[in-house]
Amino acid sequence: MFHQSYVEKLEQRANQEAESAWAPDPVTGYYRPSNCADEIDPAELRKMLLENKAKPF
């Protein structure tokens, strides 16, 4: 009984370690958090914000 629960805990820990929170960045190759959003170029962001500016009446 004790042995079975211990084995289950070890299996759960192995599964958690397999699902790493870090993944290689496809552009740079450096590791970064896997839940991190892609970076956007500041010039592209500025252009997008200026295009959505409200037009005067």
C-alpha positions in Angstrom: 0.0 0.0 0.0 2.7 2.5 1.0 4.9 1.4 -1.9 2.1 1.9 -4.5 1.4 5.5 -3.4 5.1 6.3 -3.4 5.4 5.1 -7.0 2.4 7.1 -8.0 3.9 10.3 -6.5 7.2 9.6 -8.4 5.3 9.2 -11.7 3.4 12.5 -11.1 6.7 14.3 -10.4 8.2 12.8 -13.6 5.3 14.0 -15.6 5.5 17.5 -14.1 9.2 17.7 -14.9 8.5 16.6 -18.5 6.2 19.5 -19.0 8.9 22.1 -18.6 8.1 25.8 -18.2 11.0 26.7 -20.4 11.3 26.3 -24.2 13.8 27.4 -26.8 12.9 30.6 -28.7 12.6 29.7 -32.4 14.3 33.0 -33.4 17.2 33.3 -31.0 17.6 29.8 -29.8 17.8 31.0 -26.2 15.5 29.4 -23.6 12.6 31.5 -22.4 9.3 30.9 -20.5 7.0 28.8 -22.7 4.0 30.9 -21.7 5.7 34.2 -22.7 4.1 36.1 -25.6 6.0 36.8 -28.7 7.9 40.1 -28.8 6.7 42.8 -31.2 8.8 45.4 -32.9 8.3 48.9 -31.3 8.0 50.5 -34.8 5.3 48.1 -35.8 3.4 48.7 -32.5 3.6 52.4 -33.0 2.3 52.1 -36.5 -0.6 50.0 -35.4 -1.5 52.4 -32.6 -1.4 55.5 -34.9 -3.5 53.8 -37.6 -6.3 53.2 -35.0 -6.4 56.8 -33.9 -9.9 58.2 -33.8 -10.7 60.5 -36.7 -12.1 64.0 -36.0 -15.7 64.8 -37.0 
